[in-house]
Amino acid sequence: MAESKQYITQVQDNGTVMISEETIAAIVTHAAKEVEGVVCIGNKPGIDPSKLWSKDLKISISEANEISVDCNLVVAYGSTVVTVAKAVQDSVFASIESMTGVKPIAVNINVCGIARQ
C-alpha cells in the first residue's frame, strides 16, 4: 500500500466524510467474492485479501475523488474467464458507486490463474 493513505473526501453540511482506501478495498473484495466463478483475489488461494495491497489489489484515489481499481484474481476451472472478469468489473463498479456515491473511473481485472474450487 502507498505510504500515505488516500481518501475519498466529501464535504457535508456538518463536516467532512473521509472514506479510506482500505474501505474501498474491502468493498472490492466483498463484491468480487460474490461473483460465481471467483476463487480468490490475488494469485494464491487461501491468502488473506488484506495482505494483498501492493501486488494484487491496488486502489488509487485522485485529488478529484476519482477512483481506479486494479485487481488480480483467480477464476474457477471450468468457468468462462471473460464472463467472470466482466461480472467482477460490474459488481465492483456498482458496489463502489452505491456504497460511496462515487463512480469509479476504471475497474481493471487481471485474471492471473485458474484453480479448482
All heavy atoms as an XYZ file, in Angstrom:
860
protein
N       0.852     -1.161      0.000
C       0.000      0.000      0.000
C       0.901      1.227      0.000
O       2.029      1.192      0.443
C      -0.917     -0.012      1.217
C      -1.840      1.150      1.225
S      -3.169      1.171      2.441
C      -2.739      0.004      3.644
N       0.354      2.304     -0.474
C       1.110      3.538     -0.512
C       1.464      3.967      0.904
O       0.789      3.632      1.863
C       0.274      4.630     -1.192
N       2.559      4.728      1.005
C       2.999      5.160      2.329
C       2.018      6.133      2.969
O       1.839      6.126      4.166
C       4.390      5.763      2.219
C       5.398      4.714      1.793
C       6.789      5.078      2.190
O       6.979      6.042      2.946
O       7.690      4.381      1.752
N       1.416      6.998      2.176
C       0.398      7.884      2.734
C      -0.959      7.392      2.251
O      -1.130      7.047      1.100
C       0.638      9.323      2.294
O       0.529      9.439      0.896
N      -1.910      7.384      3.170
C      -3.234      6.878      2.830
C      -3.961      7.849      1.915
O      -3.791      9.055      2.008
C      -4.058      6.653      4.091
C      -3.578      5.510      4.919
C      -4.521      5.269      6.061
C      -4.022      4.111      6.900
N      -4.956      3.806      7.978
N      -4.784      7.260      1.065
C      -5.625      8.042      0.179
C      -7.058      7.945      0.688
O      -7.467      6.910      1.210
C      -5.547      7.513     -1.246
C      -4.161      7.585     -1.850
C      -4.115      6.931     -3.214
O      -4.982      6.166     -3.593
N      -3.078      7.238     -3.960
N      -7.809      9.026      0.521
C      -9.188      9.072      0.987
C     -10.080      9.702     -0.071
O      -9.650     10.599     -0.797
C      -9.318      9.937      2.256
C      -8.648      9.367      3.466
C      -7.321      9.652      3.749
C      -9.355      8.551      4.342
C      -6.700      9.131      4.873
C      -8.743      8.031      5.473
C      -7.420      8.322      5.727
O      -6.821      7.809      6.845
N     -11.325      9.248     -0.119
C     -12.370      9.972     -0.819
C     -12.860     10.985      0.207
O     -13.196     10.620      1.333
C     -13.535      9.059     -1.223
C     -13.084      8.003     -2.212
C     -14.693      9.877     -1.785
C     -14.127      6.942     -2.470
N     -12.911     12.236     -0.161
C     -13.331     13.281      0.766
C     -14.620     13.906      0.262
O     -14.694     14.353     -0.888
C     -12.245     14.366      0.893
O     -11.026     13.728      1.273
C     -12.624     15.401      1.923
N     -15.630     13.907      1.114
C     -16.919     14.503      0.770
C     -17.302     15.495      1.859
O     -17.441     15.126      3.022
C     -17.990     13.422      0.625
C     -17.699     12.456     -0.505
C     -18.707     11.334     -0.597
O     -19.401     11.018      0.350
N     -18.777     10.728     -1.760
N     -17.436     16.749      1.443
C     -17.818     17.798      2.379
C     -19.331     17.760      2.561
O     -20.083     17.765      1.586
C     -17.364     19.184      1.875
C     -17.807     20.280      2.835
C     -15.852     19.202      1.683
N     -19.766     17.684      3.815
C     -21.182     17.643      4.169
C     -21.530     18.917      4.944
O     -20.648     19.704      5.285
C     -21.467     16.407      5.041
C     -21.052     15.085      4.424
C     -21.869     14.713      3.203
O     -23.079     14.894      3.198
N     -21.207     14.197      2.176
N     -22.797     19.099      5.255
C     -23.240     20.282      5.996
C     -22.590     20.383      7.374
O     -22.241     21.460      7.838
C     -24.764     20.280      6.169
C     -25.483     20.495      4.850
O     -24.866     21.052      3.918
O     -26.657     20.091      4.756
N     -22.423     19.243      8.042
C     -21.913     19.244      9.415
C     -20.441     18.884      9.536
O     -19.965     18.648     10.628
C     -22.731     18.280     10.270
C     -24.176     18.688     10.363
O     -24.467     19.880     10.356
N     -25.072     17.734     10.429
N     -19.737     18.778      8.440
C     -18.327     18.403      8.487
C     -17.929     17.646      7.241
O     -18.572     17.725      6.205
N     -16.882     16.861      7.362
C     -16.324     16.133      6.227
C     -16.398     14.637      6.464
O     -16.123     14.167      7.571
C     -14.850     16.543      6.015
O     -14.795     17.958      5.834
C     -14.246     15.867      4.811
N     -16.733     13.897      5.418
C     -16.706     12.437      5.457
C     -15.513     11.989      4.626
O     -15.356     12.403      3.476
C     -18.009     11.827      4.885
C     -17.899     10.315      4.817
C     -19.207     12.252      5.704
N     -14.667     11.159      5.233
C     -13.500     10.626      4.529
C     -13.595      9.110      4.497
O     -13.802      8.481      5.523
C     -12.218     11.090      5.210
C     -12.058     12.598      5.194
S     -10.630     13.197      6.092
C      -9.308     12.612      5.054
N     -13.461      8.539      3.291
C     -13.541      7.084      3.108
C     -12.156      6.621      2.671
O     -11.654      7.039      1.620
C     -14.597      6.718      2.054
C     -15.954      7.306      2.452
C     -14.674      5.204      1.887
C     -17.013      7.213      1.364
N     -11.550      5.748      3.463
C     -10.166      5.332      3.207
C     -10.062      4.307      2.087
O     -11.033      3.628      1.735
C      -9.552      4.741      4.476
O     -10.135      3.476      4.750
N      -8.846      4.169      1.583
C      -8.592      3.166      0.551
C      -8.803      1.752      1.096
O      -9.194      0.857      0.348
C      -7.193      3.324     -0.034
C      -6.077      3.187      0.987
C      -4.725      3.591      0.427
O      -4.481      3.443     -0.781
O      -3.898      4.059      1.217
N      -8.600      1.545      2.396
C      -8.869      0.232      2.991
C     -10.348     -0.110      2.897
O     -10.721     -1.258      2.670
C      -8.429      0.174      4.463
C      -6.941      0.117      4.654
C      -6.351      1.500      4.925
O      -7.045      2.520      4.701
O      -5.191      1.559      5.332
N     -11.198      0.906      3.076
C     -12.637      0.702      2.959
C     -13.002      0.341      1.523
O     -13.792     -0.587      1.290
C     -13.404      1.958      3.407
O     -13.004      2.273      4.744
C     -14.892      1.753      3.338
N     -12.421      1.028      0.570
C     -12.664      0.713     -0.844
C     -12.180     -0.704     -1.147
O     -12.855     -1.470     -1.833
C     -11.960      1.727     -1.772
C     -12.395      3.158     -1.465
C     -12.215      1.371     -3.240
C     -13.859      3.431     -1.613
N     -11.031     -1.074     -0.604
C     -10.502     -2.428     -0.823
C     -11.447     -3.481     -0.256
O     -11.654     -4.535     -0.868
C      -9.121     -2.564     -0.198
N     -12.032     -3.209      0.899
C     -12.990     -4.153      1.481
C     -14.227     -4.277      0.597
O     -14.746     -5.378      0.386
C     -13.386     -3.702      2.888
N     -14.686     -3.164      0.048
C     -15.827     -3.197     -0.871
C     -15.480     -4.035     -2.093
O     -16.264     -4.892     -2.519
C     -16.236     -1.761     -1.280
C     -16.787     -0.994     -0.075
C     -17.251     -1.793     -2.430
C     -16.961      0.496     -0.315
N     -14.297     -3.813     -2.654
C     -13.855     -4.572     -3.839
C     -13.787     -6.058     -3.525
O     -14.283     -6.897     -4.285
C     -12.478     -4.062     -4.333
C     -11.903     -4.992     -5.403
C     -12.585     -2.637     -4.850
N     -13.193     -6.397     -2.392
C     -13.039     -7.800     -2.000
C     -14.390     -8.487     -1.859
O     -14.603     -9.574     -2.407
C     -12.261     -7.900     -0.678
O     -10.973     -7.289     -0.857
C     -12.066     -9.336     -0.258
N     -15.304     -7.859     -1.162
C     -16.627     -8.464     -0.970
C     -17.389     -8.569     -2.288
O     -18.040     -9.583     -2.550
C     -17.441     -7.676      0.057
C     -16.934     -7.842      1.450
N     -17.060     -9.009      2.162
C     -16.271     -6.981      2.254
C     -16.507     -8.861      3.347
N     -16.017     -7.639      3.430
N     -17.319     -7.532     -3.115
C     -18.035     -7.541     -4.394
C     -17.491     -8.630     -5.314
O     -18.256     -9.334     -5.973
C     -17.925     -6.175     -5.065
N     -16.186     -8.794     -5.335
C     -15.578     -9.819     -6.198
C     -15.912    -11.227     -5.717
O     -16.223    -12.116     -6.518
C     -14.068     -9.627     -6.261
N     -15.876    -11.425     -4.404
C     -16.155    -12.757     -3.853
C     -17.595    -13.202     -4.096
O     -17.884    -14.385     -4.083
C     -15.855    -12.786     -2.358
C     -14.387    -12.836     -2.041
C     -14.198    -12.920     -0.537
C     -12.765    -13.145     -0.165
N     -12.606    -13.259      1.287
N     -18.508    -12.250     -4.290
C     -19.911    -12.589     -4.537
C     -20.148    -13.134     -5.944
O     -21.195    -13.701     -6.217
C     -20.795    -11.360     -4.319
C     -20.905    -10.960     -2.871
C     -21.756     -9.717     -2.666
O     -22.217     -9.117     -3.667
O     -21.957     -9.341     -1.505
N     -19.192    -12.952     -6.839
C     -19.355    -13.380     -8.225
C     -19.037    -14.870     -8.341
O     -17.970    -15.333     -7.910
C     -18.442    -12.558     -9.161
C     -18.499    -13.085    -10.585
C     -18.827    -11.086     -9.116
N     -19.964    -15.595     -8.931
C     -19.749    -17.026     -9.137
C     -18.590    -17.227    -10.107
O     -18.511    -16.572    -11.146
C     -21.015    -17.667     -9.709
C     -20.900    -19.172     -9.815
C     -22.203    -19.822    -10.238
O     -23.264    -19.191    -10.112
O     -22.136    -20.960    -10.696
N     -17.682    -18.104     -9.740
C     -16.524    -18.389    -10.581
C     -15.237    -17.760    -10.081
O     -14.163    -18.040    -10.595
N     -15.325    -16.897     -9.055
C     -14.120    -16.300     -8.471
C     -13.634    -17.210     -7.353
O     -14.371    -17.521     -6.425
C     -14.402    -14.884     -7.918
C     -13.195    -14.355     -7.139
C     -14.764    -13.943     -9.040
N     -12.383    -17.650     -7.461
C     -11.787    -18.473     -6.413
C     -11.201    -17.575     -5.341
O     -11.418    -17.783     -4.152
C     -10.702    -19.415     -6.984
C      -9.966    -20.150     -5.882
C     -11.318    -20.393     -7.976
N     -10.443    -16.552     -5.753
C      -9.840    -15.632     -4.785
C      -9.333    -14.387     -5.482
O      -9.143    -14.367     -6.691
C      -8.702    -16.306     -4.022
S      -7.261    -16.667     -5.034
N      -9.117    -13.366     -4.678
C      -8.415    -12.181     -5.151
C      -6.947    -12.449     -4.899
O      -6.570    -12.935     -3.842
C      -8.890    -10.931     -4.407
C     -10.325    -10.630     -4.799
C      -7.988     -9.744     -4.717
C     -10.913     -9.439     -4.112
N      -6.137    -12.107     -5.864
C      -4.714    -12.428     -5.774
C      -4.431    -13.667     -6.597
O      -5.293    -14.178     -7.296
N      -3.225    -14.149     -6.499
C      -2.867    -15.304     -7.309
C      -2.652    -16.568     -6.488
O      -2.213    -17.573     -7.008
C      -1.644    -15.004     -8.174
C      -0.433    -14.623     -7.354
O      -0.453    -14.706     -6.133
N       0.618    -14.194     -8.022
N      -2.977    -16.508     -5.199
C      -2.801    -17.680     -4.348
C      -4.049    -17.901     -3.513
O      -4.322    -17.127     -2.599
C      -1.590    -17.506     -3.440
C      -0.295    -17.431     -4.212
C       0.887    -17.247     -3.298
C       2.124    -17.125     -4.152
N       3.142    -16.338     -3.555
N      -4.814    -18.944     -3.820
C      -5.997    -19.217     -2.995
C      -5.620    -19.379     -1.528
O      -4.573    -19.921     -1.196
C      -6.528    -20.532     -3.574
C      -6.007    -20.573     -4.975
C      -4.659    -19.889     -4.914
N      -6.485    -18.872     -0.647
C      -6.272    -19.025      0.786
C      -5.516    -17.891      1.438
O      -5.364    -17.861      2.650
N      -5.036    -16.912      0.658
C      -4.313    -15.774      1.226
C      -5.321    -14.718      1.681
O      -6.282    -14.422      0.981
C      -3.338    -15.161      0.192
C      -2.311    -16.190     -0.254
C      -2.666    -13.915      0.733
C      -1.367    -16.642      0.819
N      -5.104    -14.146      2.844
C      -5.954    -13.097      3.387
C      -5.890    -11.866      2.470
O      -4.802    -11.326      2.248
C      -5.459    -12.738      4.793
C      -6.252    -11.617      5.443
O      -7.263    -11.166      4.871
O      -5.853    -11.224      6.546
N      -7.032    -11.410      1.912
C      -7.012    -10.268      0.993
C      -6.422     -8.999      1.589
O      -5.916     -8.162      0.857
C      -8.491    -10.057      0.650
C      -9.155    -11.336      0.967
C      -8.359    -11.958      2.080
N      -6.451     -8.834      2.895
C      -5.872     -7.625      3.492
C      -4.356     -7.591      3.354
O      -3.740     -6.564      3.520
C      -6.259     -7.521      4.965
O      -5.673     -8.574      5.705
N      -3.747     -8.708      3.009
C      -2.297     -8.778      2.829
C      -1.889     -8.540      1.371
O      -0.731     -8.668      1.025
C      -1.785    -10.157      3.253
C      -2.267    -10.602      4.609
C      -1.285    -10.258      5.669
C      -1.680    -10.917      6.960
N      -1.967    -10.024      8.020
N      -2.834     -8.233      0.495
C      -2.584     -8.194     -0.939
C      -2.333     -6.807     -1.506
O      -2.208     -6.653     -2.702
C      -3.784     -8.798     -1.685
C      -4.121    -10.225     -1.319
C      -5.396    -10.646     -2.022
C      -2.999    -11.163     -1.658
N      -2.275     -5.801     -0.654
C      -2.266     -4.425     -1.133
C      -1.307     -4.115     -2.260
O      -1.721     -3.624     -3.291
C      -1.953     -3.493      0.034
C      -3.140     -3.237      0.851
C      -3.412     -3.774      2.061
C      -4.253     -2.432      0.530
N      -4.627     -3.337      2.520
C      -5.156     -2.507      1.597
C      -4.571     -1.649     -0.559
C      -6.348     -1.818      1.609
C      -5.759     -0.963     -0.545
C      -6.627     -1.057      0.521
N      -0.060     -4.350     -2.083
C       0.914     -3.823     -3.028
C       0.867     -4.513     -4.375
O       1.119     -3.890     -5.388
C       2.322     -3.928     -2.442
O       2.640     -5.276     -2.202
N       0.519     -5.769     -4.417
C       0.636     -6.528     -5.652
C      -0.699     -6.885     -6.291
O      -0.871     -6.730     -7.495
C       1.432     -7.796     -5.351
C       1.751     -8.621     -6.557
C       2.620     -9.789     -6.160
C       2.777    -10.739     -7.310
N       3.452    -11.945     -6.938
N      -1.637     -7.375     -5.536
C      -2.828     -7.973     -6.113
C      -4.074     -7.100     -6.078
O      -5.044     -7.395     -6.756
C      -3.127     -9.304     -5.416
C      -2.037    -10.323     -5.682
O      -1.626    -10.436     -6.845
O      -1.588    -10.981     -4.737
N      -4.055     -6.054     -5.312
C      -5.194     -5.147     -5.251
C      -4.664     -3.734     -5.057
O      -4.041     -3.430     -4.042
C      -6.118     -5.528     -4.085
C      -7.382     -4.704     -3.907
C      -8.230     -4.732     -5.164
C      -8.164     -5.207     -2.723
N      -4.900     -2.904     -6.062
C      -4.402     -1.529     -5.987
C      -5.582     -0.579     -6.130
O      -6.350     -0.669     -7.082
C      -3.394     -1.271     -7.106
C      -2.822      0.115     -7.065
C      -1.825      0.343     -8.166
C      -1.361      1.782     -8.120
N      -0.612      2.160     -9.298
N      -5.711      0.285     -5.164
C      -6.758      1.303     -5.161
C      -6.073      2.655     -5.316
O      -5.171      2.981     -4.549
C      -7.549      1.300     -3.827
C      -8.015     -0.091     -3.433
C      -8.682      2.321     -3.881
C      -8.993     -0.736     -4.342
N      -6.504      3.433     -6.297
C      -5.968      4.781     -6.484
C      -7.108      5.782     -6.388
O      -8.141      5.605     -7.032
C      -5.291      4.914     -7.846
O      -4.197      4.043     -7.941
N      -6.900      6.802     -5.575
C      -7.897      7.858     -5.404
C      -7.202      9.186     -5.703
O      -6.243      9.549     -5.034
C      -8.468      7.871     -3.974
C      -9.074      6.513     -3.627
C      -9.499      8.991     -3.825
C      -9.449      6.342     -2.175
N      -7.696      9.887     -6.704
C      -7.090     11.159     -7.083
C      -7.600     12.280     -6.177
O      -8.545     12.091     -5.411
C      -7.406     11.487     -8.544
O      -8.753     11.899     -8.664
N      -6.999     13.444     -6.307
C      -7.438     14.598     -5.529
C      -8.860     15.012     -5.894
O      -9.554     15.636     -5.105
C      -6.472     15.766     -5.733
C      -5.140     15.545     -5.059
C      -4.203     16.719     -5.232
O      -4.684     17.846     -5.486
O      -2.997     16.508     -5.099
N      -9.299     14.636     -7.095
C     -10.654     14.967     -7.554
C     -11.645     13.854     -7.183
O     -12.744     13.798     -7.727
C     -10.656     15.186     -9.060
N     -11.251     12.964     -6.254
C     -12.085     11.834     -5.810
C     -12.381     10.838     -6.921
O     -13.437     10.208     -6.932
C     -13.387     12.309     -5.169
C     -13.186     12.819     -3.773
O     -12.212     12.478     -3.101
N     -14.096     13.642     -3.316
N     -11.469     10.678     -7.860
C     -11.621      9.671     -8.910
C     -10.961      8.383     -8.430
O      -9.802      8.386     -8.020
C     -10.985     10.143    -10.210
C     -11.658     11.358    -10.791
C     -10.963     11.895    -12.026
O      -9.722     11.801    -12.108
O     -11.668     12.407    -12.894
N     -11.728      7.302     -8.496
C     -11.255      6.006     -8.006
C     -10.924      5.106     -9.190
O     -11.725      4.982    -10.119
C     -12.328      5.303     -7.160
C     -12.770      6.176     -5.999
C     -11.840      3.946     -6.676
C     -14.010      5.656     -5.302
N      -9.756      4.484     -9.124
C      -9.451      3.415    -10.075
C      -8.976      2.202     -9.280
O      -8.334      2.337     -8.242
C      -8.417      3.845    -11.112
O      -7.195      4.131    -10.507
N      -9.355      1.044     -9.780
C      -9.069     -0.213     -9.104
C      -8.345     -1.139    -10.074
O      -8.753     -1.273    -11.233
C     -10.384     -0.900     -8.648
C     -10.113     -2.257     -8.032
C     -11.159     -0.007     -7.703
N      -7.278     -1.760     -9.601
C      -6.589     -2.825    -10.328
C      -6.640     -4.050     -9.438
O      -6.177     -4.001     -8.290
C      -5.132     -2.453    -10.619
C      -5.036     -1.274    -11.571
O      -5.558     -1.378    -12.685
O      -4.432     -0.252    -11.190
N      -7.221     -5.128     -9.954
C      -7.468     -6.307     -9.131
C      -7.041     -7.579     -9.854
O      -7.490     -7.835    -10.978
C      -8.960     -6.358     -8.803
S      -9.452     -7.754     -7.801
N      -6.169     -8.339     -9.226
C      -5.792     -9.656     -9.738
C      -6.712    -10.684     -9.105
O      -7.013    -10.595     -7.916
C      -4.353     -9.998     -9.370
C      -3.347     -9.090    -10.048
O      -3.646     -8.416    -11.013
N      -2.135     -9.077     -9.523
N      -7.136    -11.668     -9.888
C      -7.956    -12.718     -9.303
C      -7.737    -14.048     -9.990
O      -7.189    -14.116    -11.083
C      -9.439    -12.342     -9.292
C     -10.145    -12.015    -10.596
C     -10.709    -13.269    -11.240
C     -11.262    -11.057    -10.316
N      -8.152    -15.091     -9.295
C      -8.099    -16.461     -9.804
C      -9.529    -16.896    -10.069
O     -10.416    -16.697     -9.230
C      -7.418    -17.404     -8.787
C      -7.461    -18.843     -9.272
C      -5.974    -16.961     -8.539
N      -9.732    -17.483    -11.245
C     -11.050    -17.924    -11.683
C     -11.147    -19.435    -11.541
O     -10.160    -20.157    -11.717
C     -11.291    -17.488    -13.149
C     -12.560    -18.090    -13.720
C     -11.336    -15.972    -13.240
N     -12.342    -19.907    -11.241
C     -12.573    -21.346    -11.078
C     -12.402    -22.069    -12.407
O     -12.869    -21.596    -13.451
C     -13.975    -21.596    -10.524
N     -11.745    -23.207    -12.328
C     -11.576    -24.057    -13.506
C     -12.954    -24.425    -14.048
O     -13.849    -24.792    -13.299
C     -10.804    -25.327    -13.133
C     -10.584    -26.248    -14.300
C      -9.571    -26.001    -15.211
C     -11.413    -27.335    -14.498
C      -9.375    -26.839    -16.282
C     -11.232    -28.185    -15.576
C     -10.205    -27.927    -16.477
O     -10.020    -28.759    -17.552
N     -13.132    -24.298    -15.348
C     -14.405    -24.618    -15.980
C     -15.285    -23.401    -16.209
O     -16.261    -23.480    -16.938
N     -14.956    -22.288    -15.575
C     -15.721    -21.055    -15.778
C     -15.226    -20.350    -17.039
O     -14.085    -20.532    -17.456
C     -15.531    -20.103    -14.595
O     -16.024    -20.668    -13.417
N     -16.072    -19.536    -17.610
C     -15.676    -18.720    -18.752
C     -14.960    -17.486    -18.208
O     -15.580    -16.642    -17.552
C     -16.905    -18.308    -19.587
O     -17.616    -19.493    -19.951
C     -16.492    -17.551    -20.828
N     -13.687    -17.400    -18.454
C     -12.834    -16.372    -17.844
C     -13.344    -14.966    -18.134
O     -13.474    -14.143    -17.219
C     -11.367    -16.546    -18.305
C     -10.498    -15.399    -17.825
C     -10.818    -17.880    -17.827
N     -13.645    -14.673    -19.385
C     -14.084    -13.326    -19.749
C     -15.410    -12.989    -19.072
O     -15.607    -11.864    -18.601
C     -14.191    -13.181    -21.284
C     -14.777    -11.841    -21.676
C     -12.824    -13.364    -21.923
N     -16.315    -13.937    -18.985
C     -17.609    -13.706    -18.347
C     -17.443    -13.409    -16.864
O     -18.067    -12.483    -16.328
C     -18.534    -14.932    -18.542
O     -18.672    -15.174    -19.950
C     -19.886    -14.714    -17.914
N     -16.595    -14.175    -16.187
C     -16.352    -13.951    -14.761
C     -15.687    -12.590    -14.546
O     -16.095    -11.819    -13.672
C     -15.498    -15.082    -14.146
C     -15.099    -14.745    -12.718
C     -16.244    -16.407    -14.202
N     -14.688    -12.268    -15.351
C     -13.987    -10.990    -15.213
C     -14.946     -9.816    -15.426
O     -14.922     -8.834    -14.668
C     -12.822    -10.910    -16.182
N     -15.805     -9.895    -16.425
C     -16.779     -8.828    -16.688
C     -17.773     -8.717    -15.528
O     -18.124     -7.613    -15.101
C     -17.512     -9.117    -18.005
C     -18.629     -8.156    -18.324
C     -18.123     -6.757    -18.631
C     -19.269     -5.883    -19.124
N     -19.294     -4.587    -18.507
N     -18.206     -9.854    -14.982
C     -19.131     -9.831    -13.844
C     -18.472     -9.196    -12.625
O     -19.119     -8.453    -11.877
C     -19.613    -11.242    -13.528
N     -17.178     -9.450    -12.414
C     -16.449     -8.828    -11.305
C     -16.363     -7.323    -11.528
O     -16.604     -6.537    -10.606
C     -15.052     -9.455    -11.118
C     -14.217     -8.641    -10.132
C     -15.165    -10.902    -10.660
N     -16.028     -6.912    -12.742
C     -15.981     -5.477    -13.043
C     -17.313     -4.809    -12.717
O     -17.349     -3.773    -12.042
C     -15.679     -5.235    -14.525
C     -14.238     -5.300    -14.892
C     -14.033     -5.003    -16.365
O     -14.761     -5.513    -17.214
N     -13.035     -4.196    -16.658
N     -18.395     -5.404    -13.196
C     -19.723     -4.826    -12.973
C     -20.071     -4.779    -11.488
O     -20.589     -3.780    -10.991
C     -20.786     -5.628    -13.732
C     -20.647     -5.511    -15.245
O     -19.956     -4.593    -15.728
O     -21.244     -6.361    -15.950
N     -19.771     -5.861    -10.771
C     -20.084     -5.932     -9.344
C     -19.284     -4.907     -8.542
O     -19.821     -4.212     -7.682
C     -19.811     -7.345     -8.817
O     -20.074     -7.433     -7.443
N     -17.995     -4.814     -8.829
C     -17.133     -3.863     -8.123
C     -17.567     -2.430     -8.420
O     -17.699     -1.603     -7.513
C     -15.648     -4.089     -8.489
C     -14.775     -2.937     -8.024
C     -15.160     -5.415     -7.907
N     -17.806     -2.144     -9.691
C     -18.226     -0.805    -10.084
C     -19.500     -0.402     -9.351
O     -19.577      0.666     -8.737
C     -18.433     -0.745    -11.600
C     -18.664      0.636    -12.143
C     -17.612      1.385    -12.643
C     -19.933      1.205    -12.141
C     -17.818      2.666    -13.133
C     -20.152      2.484    -12.622
C     -19.093      3.214    -13.126
N     -20.504     -1.274     -9.404
C     -21.794     -0.971     -8.770
C     -21.669     -0.853     -7.253
O     -22.291      0.026     -6.640
C     -22.817     -2.047     -9.138
N     -20.878     -1.725     -6.639
C     -20.724     -1.692     -5.185
C     -20.033     -0.420     -4.711
O     -20.465      0.204     -3.742
C     -19.946     -2.920     -4.703
O     -20.695     -4.087     -4.934
N     -18.968     -0.035     -5.394
C     -18.269      1.199     -5.012
C     -19.198      2.397     -5.167
O     -19.299      3.235     -4.276
C     -16.971      1.394     -5.829
C     -15.923      0.359     -5.428
C     -16.430      2.816     -5.638
C     -14.681      0.379     -6.297
N     -19.892      2.455     -6.297
C     -20.778      3.591     -6.532
C     -21.903      3.655     -5.506
O     -22.198      4.719     -4.960
C     -21.365      3.531     -7.943
C     -22.227      4.729     -8.267
C     -22.771      4.723     -9.674
O     -22.701      3.690    -10.367
O     -23.295      5.780    -10.084
N     -22.524      2.511     -5.207
C     -23.658      2.542     -4.276
C     -23.224      2.794     -2.835
O     -23.951      3.431     -2.077
C     -24.464      1.245     -4.367
O     -23.752      0.157     -3.823
N     -22.043      2.338     -2.457
C     -21.618      2.485     -1.062
C     -20.898      3.796     -0.782
O     -20.870      4.250      0.368
C     -20.753      1.299     -0.652
C     -21.550     -0.007     -0.642
S     -20.595     -1.399     -0.086
C     -20.580     -1.077      1.677
N     -20.297      4.408     -1.814
C     -19.551      5.651     -1.578
C     -20.174      6.862     -2.258
O     -19.835      7.995     -1.917
C     -18.097      5.540     -2.086
O     -18.101      5.438     -3.517
C     -17.379      4.363     -1.457
N     -21.022      6.624     -3.251
C     -21.584      7.730     -4.021
C     -20.650      8.242     -5.101
O     -20.938      9.237     -5.753
N     -19.533      7.551     -5.311
C     -18.551      7.968     -6.309
C     -18.416      6.871     -7.362
O     -18.210      5.705     -7.022
C     -17.172      8.225     -5.654
C     -16.134      8.589     -6.694
C     -17.286      9.315     -4.597
N     -18.546      7.253     -8.644
C     -18.372      6.289     -9.725
C     -16.881      6.081     -9.983
O     -16.145      7.056    -10.164
C     -18.980      6.807    -11.030
C     -20.448      6.674    -11.134
C     -20.894      7.089    -12.522
C     -22.375      6.926    -12.676
N     -22.813      7.254    -14.034
N     -16.425      4.833    -10.006
C     -15.024      4.596    -10.362
C     -14.774      4.994    -11.819
O     -15.675      4.885    -12.652
C     -14.862      3.084    -10.196
C     -16.013      2.640     -9.379
C     -17.125      3.609     -9.645
N     -13.573      5.453    -12.101
C     -13.232      5.765    -13.492
C     -12.717      4.518    -14.206
O     -12.783      4.445    -15.429
C     -12.219      6.921    -13.605
C     -10.925      6.613    -12.861
C     -12.829      8.218    -13.135
C      -9.810      7.608    -13.126
N     -12.208      3.549    -13.441
C     -11.723      2.308    -14.049
C     -11.721      1.189    -13.024
O     -11.366      1.397    -11.861
C     -10.309      2.492    -14.594
N     -12.141      0.005    -13.476
C     -12.022     -1.215    -12.688
C     -11.332     -2.220    -13.609
O     -11.950     -2.775    -14.508
C     -13.388     -1.749    -12.212
C     -13.218     -3.077    -11.480
C     -14.082     -0.741    -11.309
N     -10.041     -2.382    -13.402
C      -9.226     -3.254    -14.246
C      -9.063     -4.605    -13.576
O      -8.623     -4.681    -12.434
C      -7.854     -2.618    -14.490
C      -7.983     -1.247    -15.122
O      -8.646     -1.084    -16.126
N      -7.363     -0.251    -14.506
N      -9.422     -5.661    -14.298
C      -9.341     -7.016    -13.773
C      -8.259     -7.769    -14.523
O      -8.259     -7.817    -15.759
C     -10.690     -7.756    -13.921
C     -11.824     -6.977    -13.247
C     -10.577     -9.183    -13.398
C     -11.676     -6.788    -11.759
N      -7.345     -8.371    -13.781
C      -6.296     -9.207    -14.346
C      -6.517    -10.629    -13.838
O      -6.354    -10.884    -12.644
C      -4.913     -8.702    -13.921
C      -3.810     -9.605    -14.409
O      -3.892    -10.213    -15.462
N      -2.745     -9.705    -13.626
N      -6.911    -11.516    -14.728
C      -7.082    -12.913    -14.337
C      -5.700    -13.543    -14.414
O      -5.115    -13.701    -15.471
C      -8.079    -13.637    -15.262
C      -8.194    -15.094    -14.860
C      -9.440    -12.959    -15.210
N      -5.177    -13.891    -13.226
C      -3.796    -14.365    -13.158
C      -3.697    -15.878    -12.937
O      -2.602    -16.390    -12.745
C      -3.024    -13.597    -12.094
S      -3.753    -13.664    -10.476
N      -4.846    -16.550    -12.992
C      -4.781    -18.003    -12.863
C      -6.153    -18.629    -12.788
O      -7.176    -17.938    -12.727
N      -6.151    -19.960    -12.834
C      -7.366    -20.728    -12.627
C      -7.073    -21.775    -11.570
O      -5.928    -22.196    -11.384
C      -7.894    -21.397    -13.923
C      -6.839    -22.326    -14.523
C      -8.327    -20.358    -14.932
C      -7.374    -23.191    -15.651
N      -8.109    -22.174    -10.868
C      -7.936    -23.180     -9.822
C      -9.259    -23.895     -9.620
O     -10.320    -23.347     -9.909
C      -7.485    -22.539     -8.505
N      -9.177    -25.080     -9.100
C     -10.401    -25.815     -8.742
C     -10.898    -25.278     -7.409
O     -10.125    -24.966     -6.530
C     -10.115    -27.297     -8.633
C      -9.743    -27.899     -9.971
C      -9.980    -29.383     -9.968
N      -9.515    -29.957    -11.222
C     -10.314    -30.160    -12.264
N     -11.589    -29.842    -12.210
N      -9.832    -30.689    -13.352
N     -12.226    -25.196     -7.284
C     -12.802    -24.684     -6.035
C     -12.946    -25.803     -5.034
O     -13.050    -26.923     -5.298
C     -14.160    -24.056     -6.278
C     -14.015    -22.704     -6.930
C     -15.348    -21.958     -7.014
O     -16.340    -22.523     -7.419
N     -15.321    -20.699     -6.637
